Structures are given as C-alpha cells and as structure tokens.
Amino acid sequence: MGNIADTALLNNGVQMPWLGFGTYKAEGNEVYEAVKTAIEVGYRHIDTAAIYGNEELVGQAIRDSGAARENLFVTTKLWNQDQGYDSTLRAFEESRKRLGLDIIDLYLIHWPGKDKYKETWKAFERLYEEGSVRAIGVSNFQIHHLEDLLKDSNIVPVINQVELHPRLTQQELHQYCREHQIQLESWSPLMKGKLTEQADIVEIAAKHGKTTSQVILRWHLDRGIVTIPKSVTTHRIRENAELFDFELTTEDIDRINGLHLDERVGTHPDKLLF
C-alpha cells in the first residue's frame, strides 16, 4: 500500500482505509480540532465509541470538515452496559443521533464480556440487514469468543479490533482471523509511547530515515493489519500519516515480531466480565 487512501477489502465487499484516526480519551474542542485536522491531512477513517463521550463532537467535526460523507469511513462501538438485543438497538440509535449520521460505516461490539454477545450480535445483524450500518464487527474478541459467536451467527464479523503492538503481536489470533476472512485491526498500536526508545526499532527507524512511531505503524500495515493511531497534536497527526513513502524489509518485520512479550497496556478480554 502506497497511499493514505488505500483500503482493505472487507468480507462483505466494503472498502475500509488501512490507516484510521483514533479518538480515545479525546474530548471537547481538542477532539473536534483533531478530527478536522486529520481529515485535512488525508485520513478518511475515523474511529470513536459510545464510551468515549465524544461522538457528538466527532460528528460535528466531520460535517464541518467539508469532506464528502461518502469519502469517509466512520466506526463507533456499543458499550458493555448496552449489550442485549433491545438495548443494542436503542444504543445504536443514540450513537447515530449523536454522530448526526444516517448510516454508520462500521459498528463494533466493544468487549465480549461474559454471555450477552450472541444476543447482541443478533441485533447487529438486524441493523446490517436493514441498511443502518454498512458493516458489523467485534472488538477485543479472543479466538474462543469468535468460535462461539460463529456457531450461531448468520453473518461473519468483518473486523476484530484488538490491542496489538510489537509487545503483543497477536500472531495466533491474526492467523485465525485470516482463515475466517475477518480483518484484524489494532488499537493502541504505539503501546502508548512505550516503544519509542526500543533499541531495535530505533535502529530500523534510523535506517529508513523515519521516526520509531512511523516504523511501528508501517509494521502494522505491512502485516496486513488496519491501524488507528490517536493524537491531538497537529504535527503528530501529520507524522502518523507519513507512512507511504517507505516499506519495511522482511528482516525488519521479523525483528519487530521478535519483540513480542505478551504484554498489554489494556485489560485482558477474559478478565473484563460483565
């Protein structure tokens, strides 16, 4: 991929930009300006969630950006307390209203939890079949969650968005998702800045004349993983988008893969039960 507008082909035929813009923990005028800047820079994929509390401002920034709606890909997510069939449908309408969008491009179950995600998925399938969403997927699902969901679902999730970075490479999950035509997507791709001084990545960055953050983000793309870095500073938003004038070598990728320690910055999905 050589352009910020390049897209992954999802299992239902929808095109989704490989590089997205995350908005976790961004609020108020900060998130409004960041989303507008991201769209100006060239991002066409914006990721938010009900729990972020910023859907309204994200929607306003999208409208005020001047970008044609059909050129943008917008993701939001159902929060845990709203799982269940009827509550999912209600929560979706609230998200749609806050965003000010008739159709959401991608709707995700934010966390699997314990035992409601199948009922929730039935509501997701209804939203998809009636055309309220262009694609439906999941977030933070382990292999055992996906296997359980697929046993009783009519629609295979297009996406599984999970914590993924060089310290948590998710190789086994990545392989499983490839085998089932589920696109893997990374949140916290930069591990909250914890890898900026990692020696191997510093060396690879120097070789390519890039920053360590750019190398890590390119590592995601070169592995076929959609990624959504988050920043609220203009120079970083721009820097995170400058990934398309270089490629990592196979040796670079293998070296970064070797940094895996099964280390998380977020909660393990099997421990977040509700």
VENPEMO-V27027 format. One record per pair of residues at least 6 apart in sequence whose ideal C-beta (glycine too) atoms are under 7 Angstrom apart, sorted by sequence separation. I is the first residue (numbers start at 0). J is the second residue. D is the distance in whole Angstrom. If there is no record, write none. Layout:
I;J;D / I;J;D
This chain:
8;14;6 / 9;15;6 / 47;53;6 / 81;87;6 / 126;132;5 / 149;155;7 / 163;169;5 / 194;200;6 / 204;210;6 / 220;226;7 / 230;236;5 / 47;54;6 / 176;183;5 / 204;211;5 / 207;214;7 / 219;226;4 / 6;14;4 / 7;15;5 / 22;30;5 / 25;33;6 / 95;103;6 / 108;116;6 / 127;135;5 / 161;169;6 / 6;15;6 / 81;90;4 / 126;135;7 / 230;239;6 / 6;16;5 / 7;17;6 / 47;57;5 / 61;71;6 / 77;87;6 / 173;183;5 / 201;211;6 / 204;214;5 / 216;226;6 / 6;17;7 / 34;45;6 / 108;119;6 / 161;172;7 / 200;211;5 / 203;214;5 / 228;239;4 / 4;16;7 / 5;17;6 / 22;34;7 / 45;57;6 / 61;73;7 / 123;135;4 / 216;228;6 / 77;90;6 / 20;34;7 / 145;159;7 / 200;214;6 / 3;18;6 / 91;106;7 / 200;215;6 / 45;61;7 / 195;211;5 / 0;17;6 / 20;37;4 / 106;123;6 / 159;176;6 / 194;211;7 / 195;212;7 / 75;94;5 / 135;154;7 / 137;156;5 / 140;159;5 / 106;126;6 / 136;156;4 / 54;75;6 / 135;156;7 / 136;157;5 / 164;185;7 / 194;215;6 / 20;42;4 / 135;157;7 / 136;158;3 / 137;159;5 / 138;160;4 / 139;161;6 / 159;181;5 / 161;183;7 / 163;185;4 / 220;242;6 / 19;42;7 / 30;53;5 / 34;57;6 / 75;98;7 / 134;157;5 / 136;159;7 / 138;161;7 / 158;181;7 / 164;187;6 / 189;212;6 / 216;239;6 / 18;42;7 / 20;44;7 / 22;46;6 / 136;160;7 / 155;179;6 / 157;181;7 / 158;182;5 / 159;183;6 / 160;184;4 / 161;185;7 / 162;186;6 / 164;188;6 / 166;190;6 / 19;44;4 / 20;45;5 / 21;46;5 / 22;47;5 / 31;56;5 / 35;60;5 / 73;98;7 / 155;180;7 / 156;181;6 / 157;182;6 / 159;184;7 / 161;186;7 / 162;187;5 / 163;188;7 / 164;189;7 / 213;238;7 / 217;242;5 / 221;246;6 / 18;44;7 / 19;45;7 / 20;46;7 / 26;52;6 / 30;56;5 / 34;60;4 / 38;64;4 / 45;71;7 / 49;75;7 / 106;132;5 / 155;181;7 / 158;184;5 / 160;186;6 / 164;190;4 / 189;215;6 / 212;238;7 / 216;242;5 / 221;247;5 / 16;43;5 / 19;46;5 / 26;53;6 / 30;57;6 / 34;61;7 / 43;70;6 / 47;74;7 / 48;75;6 / 49;76;6 / 73;100;6 / 127;154;6 / 188;215;6 / 212;239;6 / 16;44;4 / 23;51;6 / 25;53;6 / 31;59;6 / 35;63;6 / 38;66;5 / 43;71;6 / 44;72;4 / 45;73;5 / 46;74;5 / 47;75;5 / 48;76;4 / 49;77;7 / 50;78;4 / 75;103;6 / 103;131;7 / 105;133;7 / 110;138;7 / 111;139;6 / 116;144;7 / 120;148;6 / 188;216;6 / 210;238;6 / 213;241;6 / 217;245;7 / 15;44;7 / 22;51;6 / 31;60;5 / 35;64;5 / 43;72;6 / 49;78;5 / 77;106;7 / 102;131;6 / 103;132;5 / 104;133;5 / 105;134;5 / 106;135;5 / 107;136;5 / 108;137;5 / 109;138;5 / 110;139;5 / 111;140;5 / 124;153;6 / 142;171;7 / 165;194;6 / 213;242;6 / 218;247;6 / 73;103;6 / 74;104;6 / 79;109;6 / 82;112;6 / 102;132;7 / 104;134;7 / 107;137;6 / 108;138;6 / 124;154;5 / 142;172;6 / 145;175;7 / 164;194;7 / 217;247;6 / 222;252;7 / 22;53;6 / 73;104;5 / 74;105;4 / 75;106;6 / 76;107;4 / 77;108;6 / 78;109;6 / 79;110;5 / 102;133;6 / 105;136;6 / 107;138;5 / 117;148;6 / 188;219;5 / 221;252;6 / 72;104;5 / 77;109;6 / 83;115;6 / 87;119;5 / 116;148;6 / 120;152;6 / 74;107;7 / 76;109;4 / 79;112;6 / 82;115;4 / 111;144;4 / 142;175;5 / 82;116;7 / 84;118;5 / 88;122;5 / 117;151;6 / 185;219;5 / 218;252;6 / 22;57;6 / 83;118;6 / 87;122;4 / 91;126;6 / 83;119;6 / 87;123;7 / 209;245;6 / 62;99;6 / 82;119;5 / 84;121;6 / 218;255;5 / 3;41;4 / 84;122;5 / 188;226;5 / 207;245;5 / 3;42;7 / 4;43;6 / 58;97;6 / 185;224;5 / 189;228;6 / 54;94;6 / 58;98;4 / 91;131;7 / 184;224;7 / 185;225;7 / 188;228;6 / 49;90;6 / 57;98;7 / 58;99;4 / 183;224;5 / 184;225;4 / 185;226;5 / 186;227;6 / 55;97;5 / 58;100;6 / 77;119;7 / 54;97;4 / 182;225;6 / 184;227;7 / 54;98;5 / 49;94;5 / 203;251;5 / 165;215;6 / 107;158;7 / 164;215;7 / 203;254;7 / 105;158;6 / 107;160;6 / 165;218;7 / 199;254;5 / 200;255;7 / 16;72;6 / 199;255;7 / 15;72;6 / 50;109;7 / 199;258;6 / 48;109;6 / 163;224;6 / 197;258;7 / 76;138;6 / 191;264;5 / 190;264;6 / 187;264;6 / 187;265;6 / 168;256;6 / 165;255;5 / 168;259;4 / 166;258;6 / 167;259;7 / 165;258;4 / 166;259;7 / 166;260;5 / 167;261;6 / 167;262;6 / 166;262;4 / 167;263;6 / 162;263;6 / 162;264;7 / 162;265;5 / 13;133;5 / 13;134;5 / 11;134;6 / 9;134;6 / 141;268;5 / 140;268;7 / 141;269;6 / 139;268;4 / 13;157;7 / 10;155;6 / 11;157;6 / 10;157;5 / 9;157;4 / 111;268;6 / 110;268;6 / 113;272;5 / 112;272;6 / 113;273;6 / 110;271;5 / 112;273;5 / 21;186;7 / 10;180;4 / 9;182;6 / 7;182;6 / 46;227;5 / 79;273;5 / 40;236;6 / 36;233;5 / 40;237;5 / 33;231;4 / 42;240;6 / 37;236;5 / 41;240;6 / 36;236;5 / 40;240;5 / 29;231;5 / 17;220;6 / 33;236;7 / 25;229;7 / 19;225;7 / 21;227;4 / 23;229;6 / 25;231;5 / 19;226;7 / 20;227;6 / 21;228;6 / 22;229;6 / 17;225;5 / 18;226;6 / 19;227;4 / 21;229;3 / 15;225;7 / 7;225;6 / 0;220;6 / 18;240;7 / 18;242;7 / 3;240;6 / 3;243;6 / 2;243;6 / 1;243;5 / 0;243;7
